[in-house]
Each structure stands twice: as structure tokens, then as C-alpha cells.
Amino acid sequence: MVSKEWAVKIVERHVTGWAVHGPEMVITKVSPHRLGWMVYSQSERYLRSGEITDAVVGHGPFLVDAVDGSLHGLHATADLEQGEWIEEYLEQVRGIERHDPLRARITELTDRGRRFDALRLMRASAPHLSAQEGRDYVEAVAARMPIPEHIRSRLSRPRTGRRVCRRLSGPNPEPGTCTP
């Protein structure tokens, strides 16, 4: 896991460049999160004066990923603990597949020997897929294999609405540690 100190250095390195076009930023709070470290920042001038006109508003905390140290900016209104952005983040950044309720139902049917019903459910749930693609999906599920990417990419996914998390840097491995 990336250390708290390293997470702070990553964010400090990022906000240092802001002083060219705006106020000098400082770290105000660092807290652990299940995905890494949440690092909060604010303008140094606001912290000294307390005047709202000196505050930088509209930016949320930074997330430093615990696994690879990559830096991500979160929207100020993001629900940090329960937000639907977390599933999207896990899928896009860490490669963890989202829960697929269709897969669970297909697994249940194939495990009970009802492959024809599984194929029928697949066709009804994803009519935009060809019969062969539906069959490939069912076969992959029955074999406990990943869904082929050309099919997975065509399945509908729940939308998270607005984008609340954006990648700001690639991996920033901590010196002296092994990266997976």
C-alpha cells in the first residue's frame, strides 16, 4: 500500500504547478479511504485570511490509489463512501468487473442444467447481440470464464450520470517498494 507520506508528496507535486495560474495550494487534510488516500487542499491565502474570496471552490479531494499511487481528482459533490463512481473506478483503474446480475442468473440456470432457458434469457436481456454472441456469453458463464471483450463491451452498463472522478496521472510507485 502507498504510504500516507508518499500520497501527500504526489498531491503536492501536482498542485505546485497551480501557482503559475492561480493561488498557491497547500494540503489541509489526509484521510484513509478504501481505495487509497483522500488528500484535501486549499489556497494558502484563504487559510491565512479566512476570507471566502480567497478560497478555491469547486474542486474536491484528490484520491491517491493505494495500489499504484495513481492520482485522481474527485468532484466536490462526490459521495466519497457510497458513490456509484466507486464501481466505475474499480473497473477502469483496477480492472475489477462490476457485478453482473445477468451473469448471476445465467450461472444459476446453467448450474441446474437449464442451458436452453439460459440462452432464451440471454436473448431476451440483450436482443442487440447476435445469437452466436449470446451463445458465447452463456458458454463463458457456464465455463466460469471471463466474458469475451467484444461481447462485454456491447452489453449495457448502468450509467453513473456525471463524471465525478478523473485520472490525473499514471502510476506513481513509492520508492523502495515492489509494485504488483
N, C-alpha and C positions, 0 to 999 in steps of 0.2 A: 504494500500500500504506500502511496505517496505520502510523505510526512507533511505535517501542518506547515512547517518552516519552508519546505520546498514549494508548497501551494502558494504561500504568500509571495515568494520570490517570482513565481511565474506571473502572478497578477501584477505585482509591482513593475515588472519588466514591460507588461502590456500597457499599463496606464501611464508610464513615464512618457510615452510618445504623445499623450493627450495634451501635455502642457504647451506644445507648439501652437495648437489651435484653440486652446481653452485653458481652464484653470488647472493648477497642479492638484493632483488627486492623491489621497492617502487612504490606507487601509484602516477601516474603522472597527471591523468585527470579522472573526473567522469562526465558523461553527461546523461540526461534522455533519455529514449527510450520508444517506445510504449509498449514494453514488460517488462520494468523494468529499470535497471540502467546499462549503459555501463561503465565499470571500466578498465582503461588502466594502464599498469605497464611497468617499465623498470628497468634495473640494476642501482643500486645506483652509482656504479663506473663510468658508462657511463655518468650519469647526472653530476658528478663532473668533469670528464676529457674531455668529448666531443669527445673522440677518438672512432671511429667506431669499432675498435677491442674490445672495452669494452661493446658494445651494445649486447643485447639479441635480436636476429632477428628470424622471423618465427612464432612468436606467436601473436595472435590477442587479442582483448579486451576480458574481461570477461563479461558475462551477468548475473546479479543477478535478478531473476524473481520477479516482483512486487507483485505477489500474495502470493507465499510461501517462497521466499528467497532462492530457489534452485540456485546453481551455475553452470554455463555453460561456456565452453571455445569456442570461435569462431576462425575460421581460419583467418589468417592475410589478406587473399584476399576476405573475405566475404563482399558482398554488404549489409551493415547494415540496410539500409532503404527499399530496394526493393527486396532483395534476396529471392529466392524461398525457402530457408531454413525456412523462417518465417511460411509458411503454415505447413511444416513438424513439426516445433517446437510446433505450436498451437495444432496440432493433437496429438502428442506424449506426450507433457508435460501437456497441459491444457485439453485435451480430446475434443477439438472442431473439428467437422468433416469438412473436406475440401469441397469446393464447388464441387458438382457432377452434371456435365451438363446432364448426362443421367437421373438423378432423376428429373431435371427440365423439361425435355422433356416428361418423363413418367407422371409426375404430370399434365402437360398441356393436354395430351391425355386422362387421366382418368377423369379429371375435365370436359371434353367435352363429356364424355360418350363413349369414343372410347377405351375401355379396350382391345379388341381384337388387335387393332393396337398397343397398348402399349405392349402387350405380344409379338407381332411379332418384334417390335423394340428391345425389351429386348433380344430376342433370337438371333437377328442379331448382336447386340452390344456385347453380351457375350456368344458366342457359346460354350464355355467351361463349362458353367453352365448347370445343368440338367434342363429339362422342369419344374420340381417341384420347383427348386431353382429360376428360372426365374419368375414363378408364385408367389412365396413367396415375391420376390423383389417388383413386381408390386403391390401386395396386401398391403405390408407395406407402400409403397409410397402413394397409394390411401387412406389408413387409417391415413396418416400423422404420421406414427410411424417410429422409427429408423430401419434401415436395419438390419436384424439378423446378428450377428457377423460372423457366419460360411459362410455367403454369402459375406458380406463386405470384409472379408479377402481374398476372391478369386477374387475380381474384380481388374482389372488392375489399377494401380495408376501411375501418372506421376512420373518419377524418377527425383531426384534433382541432379543427376550426382554424384559429390563428396560429401563427408560428411564434412560440414563446421561448424557444431555445435555438441558438445559432452557434455553430462551431467557429471559434476564433483562432485556433491553432491546432496543429497536429500534435503527435506525442511529444512530451517533454519528460523523458525519463530522468529520474533523480540520479545524480552521480553516485556511483558506488553500489547501485542496486541492480539486480537482474530484472529484465523485462521479459514477460511471457512471450 
